[in-house]
Protein backbone atom coordinates (compact mmCIF):
# COMPACT_ATOMS: atom_id res chain seq x y z
CA UNK A 1 0.00 0.00 0.00
CA UNK A 2 1.45 3.34 -1.07
CA UNK A 3 1.59 6.29 1.28
CA UNK A 4 -0.69 9.24 0.54
CA UNK A 5 2.13 11.75 1.09
CA UNK A 6 5.17 10.76 -0.86
CA UNK A 7 8.35 12.65 -0.13
CA UNK A 8 9.86 14.42 -3.14
CA UNK A 9 13.33 15.90 -3.52
CA UNK A 10 14.56 17.69 -0.47
CA UNK A 11 14.45 21.47 -0.17
CA UNK A 12 18.20 21.71 -0.60
CA UNK A 13 18.05 19.72 -3.80
CA UNK A 14 15.29 21.89 -5.17
CA UNK A 15 17.23 25.03 -4.25
CA UNK A 16 20.37 23.83 -5.99
CA UNK A 17 18.34 22.82 -9.02
CA UNK A 18 16.61 26.22 -9.18
CA UNK A 19 19.90 28.06 -8.87
CA UNK A 20 21.39 25.95 -11.62
CA UNK A 21 18.46 26.61 -13.94
CA UNK A 22 18.53 30.34 -13.15
CA UNK A 23 22.27 30.52 -13.73
CA UNK A 24 21.90 28.68 -17.03
CA UNK A 25 19.17 31.07 -18.15
CA UNK A 26 21.25 34.11 -17.15
CA UNK A 27 24.24 32.75 -19.04
CA UNK A 28 22.22 31.93 -22.12
CA UNK A 29 20.47 35.36 -22.03
CA UNK A 30 23.76 37.20 -21.55
CA UNK A 31 25.50 35.33 -24.35
CA UNK A 32 22.69 34.53 -26.78
CA UNK A 33 19.96 37.03 -25.72
CA UNK A 34 17.51 34.15 -25.62
CA UNK A 35 15.17 35.78 -23.08
CA UNK A 36 14.43 38.89 -25.14
CA UNK A 37 11.13 37.52 -26.55
CA UNK A 38 10.08 36.57 -23.05
CA UNK A 39 10.93 40.04 -21.72
CA UNK A 40 9.04 41.68 -24.54
CA UNK A 41 6.01 39.52 -23.89
CA UNK A 42 6.13 40.19 -20.15
CA UNK A 43 6.57 43.93 -20.76
CA UNK A 44 3.50 43.98 -23.01
CA UNK A 45 1.62 41.94 -20.48
CA UNK A 46 2.30 44.22 -17.50
CA UNK A 47 2.13 47.53 -19.43
CA UNK A 48 -1.65 48.04 -18.84
CA UNK A 49 -1.13 47.33 -15.18
CA UNK A 50 1.66 49.91 -14.98
CA UNK A 51 -0.50 52.46 -16.84
CA UNK A 52 -3.41 51.89 -14.45
CA UNK A 53 -1.07 52.15 -11.48
CA UNK A 54 0.32 55.59 -12.53
CA UNK A 55 -3.00 56.91 -13.91
CA UNK A 56 -4.13 58.68 -10.68
CA UNK A 57 -0.81 60.45 -10.34
CA UNK A 58 -0.83 61.48 -14.02
CA UNK A 59 -4.37 62.82 -13.74
CA UNK A 60 -3.49 64.77 -10.63
CA UNK A 61 -0.39 66.25 -12.29
CA UNK A 62 -2.47 67.18 -15.35
CA UNK A 63 -5.11 68.92 -13.25
CA UNK A 64 -2.45 70.84 -11.34
CA UNK A 65 -0.79 71.85 -14.65
CA UNK A 66 -4.07 72.99 -16.19
CA UNK A 67 -5.01 74.96 -13.09
CA UNK A 68 -1.59 76.60 -12.91
CA UNK A 69 -1.57 77.34 -16.64
CA UNK A 70 -5.07 78.81 -16.58
CA UNK A 71 -4.20 81.04 -13.62
CA UNK A 72 -0.98 82.13 -15.30
CA UNK A 73 -2.83 82.85 -18.54
CA UNK A 74 -5.46 84.86 -16.69
CA UNK A 75 -2.77 86.88 -14.91
CA UNK A 76 -0.85 87.40 -18.15
CA UNK A 77 -4.05 88.41 -19.96
CA UNK A 78 -4.83 90.95 -17.24
CA UNK A 79 -1.27 92.29 -17.38
CA UNK A 80 -1.41 92.58 -21.17
CA UNK A 81 -4.75 94.39 -20.96
CA UNK A 82 -3.25 96.88 -18.53
CA UNK A 83 -0.24 97.39 -20.79
CA UNK A 84 -2.54 97.84 -23.80
CA UNK A 85 -4.57 100.42 -21.91
CA UNK A 86 -1.43 102.30 -20.92
CA UNK A 87 -0.15 102.15 -24.50
CA UNK A 88 -3.48 103.44 -25.84
CA UNK A 89 -3.38 106.31 -23.35
CA UNK A 90 0.22 107.04 -24.32
CA UNK A 91 -0.78 106.93 -28.00
CA UNK A 92 -3.62 109.37 -27.37
CA UNK A 93 -1.24 111.66 -25.53
CA UNK A 94 1.26 111.36 -28.39
CA UNK A 95 -1.43 112.19 -30.95
CA UNK A 96 -2.53 115.13 -28.81
CA UNK A 97 1.04 116.45 -28.60
CA UNK A 98 1.58 115.95 -32.33
CA UNK A 99 -1.63 117.81 -33.17
CA UNK A 100 -0.75 120.56 -30.72
CA UNK A 101 2.73 120.83 -32.20
CA UNK A 102 1.25 121.08 -35.70
CA UNK A 103 -1.19 123.79 -34.58
CA UNK A 104 1.54 125.79 -32.90
CA UNK A 105 3.78 125.45 -35.93
CA UNK A 106 0.98 126.64 -38.21
CA UNK A 107 0.13 129.41 -35.78
CA UNK A 108 3.67 130.70 -35.53
CA UNK A 109 4.14 130.25 -39.24
CA UNK A 110 0.95 132.07 -40.20
CA UNK A 111 0.94 135.23 -42.28
CA UNK A 112 2.01 137.66 -39.57
CA UNK A 113 3.85 140.82 -40.52
CA UNK A 114 7.41 140.87 -39.30
CA UNK A 115 6.88 144.26 -37.67
CA UNK A 116 4.24 142.75 -35.37
CA UNK A 117 5.10 141.13 -32.09
CA UNK A 118 3.21 138.05 -31.09
CA UNK A 119 2.52 135.63 -28.24
CA UNK A 120 0.71 132.30 -28.05
CA UNK A 121 -2.22 132.02 -25.63
CA UNK A 122 -4.50 129.16 -24.61
CA UNK A 123 -8.29 129.28 -24.23
CA UNK A 124 -9.23 128.47 -20.63
CA UNK A 125 -12.99 129.15 -20.70
CA UNK A 126 -15.89 129.79 -23.06
CA UNK A 127 -18.81 132.11 -22.29
CA UNK A 128 -21.89 130.14 -21.25
CA UNK A 129 -24.29 132.79 -22.56
CA UNK A 130 -25.56 131.50 -25.95
CA UNK A 131 -26.09 135.09 -27.14
CA UNK A 132 -22.50 136.17 -26.36
CA UNK A 133 -19.54 134.76 -28.26
CA UNK A 134 -16.60 135.29 -25.90
CA UNK A 135 -13.53 133.36 -24.77
CA UNK A 136 -11.18 133.65 -21.82
CA UNK A 137 -7.46 133.19 -22.42
CA UNK A 138 -4.58 132.57 -20.02
CA UNK A 139 -2.74 135.84 -20.73
CA UNK A 140 -3.42 139.18 -19.08
CA UNK A 141 -1.98 142.57 -18.27
CA UNK A 142 1.02 140.86 -16.70
CA UNK A 143 1.89 139.69 -20.22
CA UNK A 144 1.31 143.08 -21.84
CA UNK A 145 -2.19 142.27 -23.10
CA UNK A 146 -4.27 145.41 -23.68
CA UNK A 147 -7.84 146.41 -24.43
CA UNK A 148 -8.70 146.20 -28.14
CA UNK A 149 -5.74 143.93 -28.99
CA UNK A 150 -6.27 141.78 -32.12
CA UNK A 151 -6.41 138.01 -31.69
CA UNK A 152 -5.82 135.42 -34.43
CA UNK A 153 -5.49 131.69 -34.92
CA UNK A 154 -3.56 129.82 -37.61
CA UNK A 155 -6.34 130.49 -40.15
CA UNK A 156 -7.28 134.10 -39.64
CA UNK A 157 -8.68 136.79 -37.34
CA UNK A 158 -10.64 135.49 -34.35
CA UNK A 159 -11.60 138.66 -32.48
CA UNK A 160 -10.30 141.31 -30.11
CA UNK A 161 -9.60 141.75 -26.39
CA UNK A 162 -12.47 143.47 -24.57
CA UNK A 163 -11.46 142.92 -20.93
CA UNK A 164 -8.08 142.43 -19.28
CA UNK A 165 -7.17 141.00 -15.89
CA UNK A 166 -3.80 140.35 -14.33
CA UNK A 167 -3.48 136.77 -15.62
CA UNK A 168 -6.46 136.39 -17.98
CA UNK A 169 -8.25 138.33 -20.67
CA UNK A 170 -11.61 138.12 -22.43
CA UNK A 171 -11.85 137.85 -26.23
CA UNK A 172 -14.89 138.99 -28.22
CA UNK A 173 -15.27 136.80 -31.31
CA UNK A 174 -15.99 138.30 -34.72
CA UNK A 175 -19.20 136.23 -34.84
CA UNK A 176 -20.72 138.07 -31.85
CA UNK A 177 -23.70 140.24 -32.80
CA UNK A 178 -22.09 143.30 -31.20
CA UNK A 179 -18.90 142.99 -33.25
CA UNK A 180 -18.16 144.61 -36.61
CA UNK A 181 -14.97 144.71 -38.67
CA UNK A 182 -13.94 146.62 -41.79
CA UNK A 183 -12.74 144.37 -44.62
CA UNK A 184 -11.64 144.59 -48.21
CA UNK A 185 -11.98 142.08 -51.03
CA UNK A 186 -8.65 140.61 -52.11
CA UNK A 187 -9.75 140.38 -55.74
CA UNK A 188 -10.94 143.96 -56.36
CA UNK A 189 -10.31 145.90 -53.11
CA UNK A 190 -14.00 146.57 -52.45
CA UNK A 191 -14.35 147.77 -48.86
CA UNK A 192 -17.15 146.25 -46.80
CA UNK A 193 -18.34 146.12 -43.21
CA UNK A 194 -18.85 142.66 -41.72
CA UNK A 195 -21.03 142.15 -38.66
CA UNK A 196 -21.48 139.12 -36.44
CA UNK A 197 -24.74 137.23 -36.78
CA UNK A 198 -24.61 135.15 -33.61
CA UNK A 199 -23.70 132.15 -35.78
CA UNK A 200 -20.12 130.95 -35.34
CA UNK A 201 -19.94 129.98 -39.01
CA UNK A 202 -21.45 133.06 -40.66
CA UNK A 203 -20.95 136.84 -40.80
CA UNK A 204 -23.09 139.30 -42.72
CA UNK A 205 -21.89 142.20 -44.87
CA UNK A 206 -23.84 145.41 -44.28
CA UNK A 207 -25.04 148.01 -46.78
CA UNK A 208 -23.97 146.14 -49.92
CA UNK A 209 -25.60 147.59 -53.08
CA UNK A 210 -27.23 145.24 -55.57
CA UNK A 211 -24.62 146.22 -58.14
CA UNK A 212 -21.77 144.94 -56.01
CA UNK A 213 -19.05 143.03 -57.80
CA UNK A 214 -18.64 140.60 -54.96
CA UNK A 215 -19.09 136.96 -55.92
CA UNK A 216 -19.08 133.67 -54.08
CA UNK A 217 -15.57 132.58 -53.19
CA UNK A 218 -14.12 136.10 -52.83
CA UNK A 219 -11.59 136.31 -50.02
CA UNK A 220 -11.98 139.16 -47.54
CA UNK A 221 -9.00 140.58 -45.66
CA UNK A 222 -8.71 143.05 -42.81
CA UNK A 223 -8.55 146.58 -44.23
CA UNK A 224 -6.48 148.14 -41.48
CA UNK A 225 -9.15 150.83 -40.98
CA UNK A 226 -10.62 151.38 -37.57
CA UNK A 227 -7.35 151.12 -35.68
CA UNK A 228 -7.96 147.62 -34.27
CA UNK A 229 -6.84 145.04 -36.79
CA UNK A 230 -3.70 145.42 -38.90
CA UNK A 231 -4.16 145.31 -42.65
CA UNK A 232 -3.94 142.19 -44.75
CA UNK A 233 -5.01 139.36 -42.42
CA UNK A 234 -7.52 136.78 -43.75
CA UNK A 235 -10.96 137.02 -42.19
CA UNK A 236 -13.65 135.34 -44.30
CA UNK A 237 -14.77 134.06 -47.69
CA UNK A 238 -18.00 135.08 -49.44
CA UNK A 239 -20.48 132.23 -49.01
CA UNK A 240 -23.60 133.56 -50.73
CA UNK A 241 -24.86 136.73 -52.47
CA UNK A 242 -28.63 137.31 -52.57
CA UNK A 243 -29.91 140.20 -54.69
CA UNK A 244 -33.58 140.71 -53.83
CA UNK A 245 -34.87 143.93 -55.41
CA UNK A 246 -37.53 144.19 -52.69
CA UNK A 247 -34.75 144.99 -50.25
CA UNK A 248 -32.61 148.12 -50.34
CA UNK A 249 -29.37 146.17 -50.15
CA UNK A 250 -28.07 142.80 -51.26
CA UNK A 251 -27.71 140.16 -48.57
CA UNK A 252 -24.17 138.83 -48.52
CA UNK A 253 -23.11 136.11 -46.07
CA UNK A 254 -19.48 135.24 -45.52
CA UNK A 255 -17.83 132.31 -43.74
CA UNK A 256 -14.94 133.02 -41.32
CA UNK A 257 -11.65 131.29 -41.94
CA UNK A 258 -11.04 130.85 -38.21
CA UNK A 259 -12.71 127.79 -36.67
CA UNK A 260 -14.51 129.77 -33.99
CA UNK A 261 -16.39 126.78 -32.61
CA UNK A 262 -13.23 124.81 -31.81
CA UNK A 263 -10.51 127.38 -31.31
CA UNK A 264 -8.13 126.51 -28.48
CA UNK A 265 -4.75 128.04 -29.28
CA UNK A 266 -4.63 131.74 -30.17
CA UNK A 267 -2.08 134.29 -31.24
CA UNK A 268 -1.96 137.74 -29.67
CA UNK A 269 -0.58 140.54 -31.85
CA UNK A 270 1.18 143.75 -30.87
CA UNK A 271 1.14 145.84 -34.05
CA UNK A 272 4.09 148.07 -34.81
CA UNK A 273 2.19 151.15 -33.62
CA UNK A 274 1.12 149.56 -30.32
CA UNK A 275 2.52 151.31 -27.23
CA UNK A 276 2.33 148.16 -25.10
CA UNK A 277 5.05 145.52 -25.12
CA UNK A 278 4.61 141.73 -24.85
CA UNK A 279 5.91 140.32 -21.58
CA UNK A 280 6.55 136.58 -21.67
CA UNK A 281 5.96 134.38 -18.64
CA UNK A 282 9.63 134.04 -17.74
CA UNK A 283 9.87 137.83 -17.73
CA UNK A 284 6.85 138.49 -15.52
CA UNK A 285 8.03 139.65 -12.08
CA UNK A 286 6.78 137.80 -9.03
CA UNK A 287 3.94 139.51 -7.19
CA UNK A 288 3.90 139.08 -3.40
MOFEN-V116505 format. One record per backbone hydrogen bond with DSSP energy under -0.5 kcal/mol. CO is the residue of the C=O (numbers start at 1). NH is the residue of the N-H. If there is no record, write none. Layout:
co=(CO CO)
nh=(NH NH)
This chain:
co=(4 10 11 12 13 14 15 16 17 18 19 20 21 22 23 24 25 26 27 28 28 28 29 33 35 36 37 38 39 40 41 42 43 44 46 47 48 49 50 51 52 54 55 56 57 58 59 60 61 62 63 64 65 66 67 68 69 70 71 72 73 74 75 76 77 78 79 80 81 82 83 84 85 86 87 88 89 90 91 92 93 94 95 96 97 98 99 100 101 102 103 104 105 107 110 113 117 119 121 122 125 128 129 132 133 134 135 136 136 137 140 140 141 143 146 149 150 151 151 152 156 158 159 160 161 163 165 166 168 169 170 170 171 171 172 173 175 176 176 179 181 182 183 184 185 190 192 192 193 194 195 198 199 202 202 203 204 205 206 207 208 209 215 218 219 220 220 221 222 224 230 233 234 235 235 236 237 238 240 241 242 242 243 244 250 250 251 251 252 253 253 254 254 255 258 259 259 264 266 267 268 269 270 271 278 280 280 281 286)
nh=(6 14 15 16 17 18 19 20 21 22 23 24 25 26 27 28 29 30 31 32 33 34 33 36 39 40 41 42 43 44 45 46 47 48 50 51 52 53 54 55 56 58 59 60 61 62 63 64 65 66 67 68 69 70 71 72 73 74 75 76 77 78 79 80 81 82 83 84 85 86 87 88 89 90 91 92 93 94 95 96 97 98 99 100 101 102 103 104 105 106 107 108 109 110 112 116 270 268 266 138 136 130 132 134 173 127 171 124 125 169 143 145 144 279 149 161 269 158 159 267 153 174 151 172 148 170 141 142 165 137 162 163 135 173 160 176 198 179 196 196 194 223 192 221 189 185 183 194 206 181 204 200 202 197 199 254 195 252 193 209 250 212 218 238 186 235 236 184 232 227 233 222 157 257 258 220 255 217 253 243 244 251 245 247 208 252 242 253 205 239 240 203 256 237 260 262 263 123 121 152 119 271 117 274 280 283 284 284 288)
